[in-house]
Amino acid sequence: MLVNPEIQEKLWKFTIRTPYKSDYLLQPNERGKKIDLKNSFPSHTKNFVLELGSGWGEVAIELAKNDQQTGYLLMEKKVNRIIHTEKQRKSLGLENIRYMTVNFQWFFDELLEKEFFDKIIINFPDPWPKIKHHKNRLMQPHMIQQIYSLLKPGGELLFATDYGPYARKTISLFRKFPEFLWKDKEYEFERPGFPISFFEAEKRSEGKRIYYLKRTKTL
């Protein structure tokens, strides 16, 4: 974070505060100490997926149902969305989902182990369309660097947006980061076989074009 230590400490106290309690919520209590993700999931877990901004959880729930040997960590700042997802998880008896409510744009690299995840998913982050707000977008050079550091060699990043200018800017950012590779096409308009969230279905029904980017971390 590019802010002074005093502000960092205030942000930390703010971000670890949550009214929600659950055995499936991984809430940090000590700055500078990584979350022990491997021991936070069932012992048979082989792979790990991180979803940044998991929304109402439709994508993660569907993926977790179909692959119970993979652990899914959902980072979502809005607690009501986590509560909704937890109700779905509980009703299905899924044990391979965990949550974090911290602001990943503030403390992303302080909490997670390097080269831990097989896949990172970012679906429809806030596009911040006004030029003066572009600095608030999730996809920035430093965030791409952090995502790269969290992925295992050969790990994948999946990104989706319905906002064309954001898609083009993100493609441009990746062109400046050759350690992420793309295959066949830099972006697609379809993503067959991948779960569709309520938000995505809504955008599709409005006739919006969806841009899908897939990048692989170099070995």
Secondary structure as a PSIPRED ss2 file (coil, helix, strand):
# PSIPRED VFORMAT (PSIPRED V4.0)

   1 M C   1.000  0.000  0.000
   2 L C   1.000  0.000  0.000
   3 V C   1.000  0.000  0.000
   4 N C   1.000  0.000  0.000
   5 P H   0.000  1.000  0.000
   6 E H   0.000  1.000  0.000
   7 I H   0.000  1.000  0.000
   8 Q H   0.000  1.000  0.000
   9 E H   0.000  1.000  0.000
  10 K H   0.000  1.000  0.000
  11 L H   0.000  1.000  0.000
  12 W H   0.000  1.000  0.000
  13 K H   0.000  1.000  0.000
  14 F H   0.000  1.000  0.000
  15 T H   0.000  1.000  0.000
  16 I C   1.000  0.000  0.000
  17 R C   1.000  0.000  0.000
  18 T C   1.000  0.000  0.000
  19 P C   1.000  0.000  0.000
  20 Y C   1.000  0.000  0.000
  21 K C   1.000  0.000  0.000
  22 S C   1.000  0.000  0.000
  23 D C   1.000  0.000  0.000
  24 Y C   1.000  0.000  0.000
  25 L E   0.000  0.000  1.000
  26 L C   1.000  0.000  0.000
  27 Q C   1.000  0.000  0.000
  28 P C   1.000  0.000  0.000
  29 N C   1.000  0.000  0.000
  30 E C   1.000  0.000  0.000
  31 R C   1.000  0.000  0.000
  32 G C   1.000  0.000  0.000
  33 K C   1.000  0.000  0.000
  34 K C   1.000  0.000  0.000
  35 I C   1.000  0.000  0.000
  36 D C   1.000  0.000  0.000
  37 L C   1.000  0.000  0.000
  38 K H   0.000  1.000  0.000
  39 N H   0.000  1.000  0.000
  40 S H   0.000  1.000  0.000
  41 F C   1.000  0.000  0.000
  42 P C   1.000  0.000  0.000
  43 S C   1.000  0.000  0.000
  44 H C   1.000  0.000  0.000
  45 T C   1.000  0.000  0.000
  46 K C   1.000  0.000  0.000
  47 N E   0.000  0.000  1.000
  48 F E   0.000  0.000  1.000
  49 V E   0.000  0.000  1.000
  50 L E   0.000  0.000  1.000
  51 E E   0.000  0.000  1.000
  52 L E   0.000  0.000  1.000
  53 G C   1.000  0.000  0.000
  54 S C   1.000  0.000  0.000
  55 G C   1.000  0.000  0.000
  56 W C   1.000  0.000  0.000
  57 G C   1.000  0.000  0.000
  58 E H   0.000  1.000  0.000
  59 V H   0.000  1.000  0.000
  60 A H   0.000  1.000  0.000
  61 I H   0.000  1.000  0.000
  62 E H   0.000  1.000  0.000
  63 L H   0.000  1.000  0.000
  64 A H   0.000  1.000  0.000
  65 K H   0.000  1.000  0.000
  66 N H   0.000  1.000  0.000
  67 D C   1.000  0.000  0.000
  68 Q C   1.000  0.000  0.000
  69 Q C   1.000  0.000  0.000
  70 T E   0.000  0.000  1.000
  71 G E   0.000  0.000  1.000
  72 Y E   0.000  0.000  1.000
  73 L E   0.000  0.000  1.000
  74 L E   0.000  0.000  1.000
  75 M E   0.000  0.000  1.000
  76 E C   1.000  0.000  0.000
  77 K C   1.000  0.000  0.000
  78 K C   1.000  0.000  0.000
  79 V H   0.000  1.000  0.000
  80 N H   0.000  1.000  0.000
  81 R H   0.000  1.000  0.000
  82 I H   0.000  1.000  0.000
  83 I H   0.000  1.000  0.000
  84 H H   0.000  1.000  0.000
  85 T H   0.000  1.000  0.000
  86 E H   0.000  1.000  0.000
  87 K H   0.000  1.000  0.000
  88 Q H   0.000  1.000  0.000
  89 R H   0.000  1.000  0.000
  90 K H   0.000  1.000  0.000
  91 S H   0.000  1.000  0.000
  92 L H   0.000  1.000  0.000
  93 G C   1.000  0.000  0.000
  94 L C   1.000  0.000  0.000
  95 E C   1.000  0.000  0.000
  96 N C   1.000  0.000  0.000
  97 I E   0.000  0.000  1.000
  98 R E   0.000  0.000  1.000
  99 Y E   0.000  0.000  1.000
 100 M E   0.000  0.000  1.000
 101 T C   1.000  0.000  0.000
 102 V C   1.000  0.000  0.000
 103 N C   1.000  0.000  0.000
 104 F H   0.000  1.000  0.000
 105 Q H   0.000  1.000  0.000
 106 W H   0.000  1.000  0.000
 107 F H   0.000  1.000  0.000
 108 F H   0.000  1.000  0.000
 109 D H   0.000  1.000  0.000
 110 E H   0.000  1.000  0.000
 111 L H   0.000  1.000  0.000
 112 L C   1.000  0.000  0.000
 113 E C   1.000  0.000  0.000
 114 K C   1.000  0.000  0.000
 115 E C   1.000  0.000  0.000
 116 F C   1.000  0.000  0.000
 117 F E   0.000  0.000  1.000
 118 D E   0.000  0.000  1.000
 119 K E   0.000  0.000  1.000
 120 I E   0.000  0.000  1.000
 121 I E   0.000  0.000  1.000
 122 I E   0.000  0.000  1.000
 123 N E   0.000  0.000  1.000
 124 F C   1.000  0.000  0.000
 125 P C   1.000  0.000  0.000
 126 D C   1.000  0.000  0.000
 127 P C   1.000  0.000  0.000
 128 W C   1.000  0.000  0.000
 129 P C   1.000  0.000  0.000
 130 K C   1.000  0.000  0.000
 131 I H   0.000  1.000  0.000
 132 K H   0.000  1.000  0.000
 133 H H   0.000  1.000  0.000
 134 H H   0.000  1.000  0.000
 135 K H   0.000  1.000  0.000
 136 N H   0.000  1.000  0.000
 137 R C   1.000  0.000  0.000
 138 L C   1.000  0.000  0.000
 139 M C   1.000  0.000  0.000
 140 Q C   1.000  0.000  0.000
 141 P H   0.000  1.000  0.000
 142 H H   0.000  1.000  0.000
 143 M H   0.000  1.000  0.000
 144 I H   0.000  1.000  0.000
 145 Q H   0.000  1.000  0.000
 146 Q H   0.000  1.000  0.000
 147 I H   0.000  1.000  0.000
 148 Y H   0.000  1.000  0.000
 149 S H   0.000  1.000  0.000
 150 L H   0.000  1.000  0.000
 151 L E   0.000  0.000  1.000
 152 K E   0.000  0.000  1.000
 153 P E   0.000  0.000  1.000
 154 G E   0.000  0.000  1.000
 155 G E   0.000  0.000  1.000
 156 E E   0.000  0.000  1.000
 157 L E   0.000  0.000  1.000
 158 L E   0.000  0.000  1.000
 159 F E   0.000  0.000  1.000
 160 A E   0.000  0.000  1.000
 161 T E   0.000  0.000  1.000
 162 D C   1.000  0.000  0.000
 163 Y C   1.000  0.000  0.000
 164 G H   0.000  1.000  0.000
 165 P H   0.000  1.000  0.000
 166 Y H   0.000  1.000  0.000
 167 A H   0.000  1.000  0.000
 168 R H   0.000  1.000  0.000
 169 K H   0.000  1.000  0.000
 170 T H   0.000  1.000  0.000
 171 I H   0.000  1.000  0.000
 172 S H   0.000  1.000  0.000
 173 L H   0.000  1.000  0.000
 174 F H   0.000  1.000  0.000
 175 R H   0.000  1.000  0.000
 176 K C   1.000  0.000  0.000
 177 F C   1.000  0.000  0.000
 178 P C   1.000  0.000  0.000
 179 E C   1.000  0.000  0.000
 180 F E   0.000  0.000  1.000
 181 L E   0.000  0.000  1.000
 182 W C   1.000  0.000  0.000
 183 K C   1.000  0.000  0.000
 184 D C   1.000  0.000  0.000
 185 K C   1.000  0.000  0.000
 186 E C   1.000  0.000  0.000
 187 Y C   1.000  0.000  0.000
 188 E E   0.000  0.000  1.000
 189 F C   1.000  0.000  0.000
 190 E C   1.000  0.000  0.000
 191 R C   1.000  0.000  0.000
 192 P C   1.000  0.000  0.000
 193 G C   1.000  0.000  0.000
 194 F C   1.000  0.000  0.000
 195 P C   1.000  0.000  0.000
 196 I C   1.000  0.000  0.000
 197 S C   1.000  0.000  0.000
 198 F H   0.000  1.000  0.000
 199 F H   0.000  1.000  0.000
 200 E H   0.000  1.000  0.000
 201 A H   0.000  1.000  0.000
 202 E H   0.000  1.000  0.000
 203 K H   0.000  1.000  0.000
 204 R H   0.000  1.000  0.000
 205 S H   0.000  1.000  0.000
 206 E C   1.000  0.000  0.000
 207 G C   1.000  0.000  0.000
 208 K C   1.000  0.000  0.000
 209 R C   1.000  0.000  0.000
 210 I C   1.000  0.000  0.000
 211 Y E   0.000  0.000  1.000
 212 Y E   0.000  0.000  1.000
 213 L E   0.000  0.000  1.000
 214 K E   0.000  0.000  1.000
 215 R E   0.000  0.000  1.000
 216 T E   0.000  0.000  1.000
 217 K E   0.000  0.000  1.000
 218 T C   1.000  0.000  0.000
 219 L C   1.000  0.000  0.000
